[in-house]
Amino acid sequence: MDAKFAVGDKVDQSPRNKFVGTVKAVFTTKEGETRYAVDVEGHGTLRLCSDHTIVPHH
């Protein structure tokens, strides 16, 4: 698996930074695409994201 992010990385949703969260899991779909389970700060929810929808938090 060639993941762009790792468990524990802090990320923002791009392009408009709708949320900040922490990567809790990295997995591969049946189609071979990398997905991330992101714990959204302040919401108590997990969002499933792909490489092109999150960026490193600054």
Helices and strands as residue ranges (DSSP letters): E 10-13, E 20-28, E 34-40, E 45-50, G 51-53, E 54-56
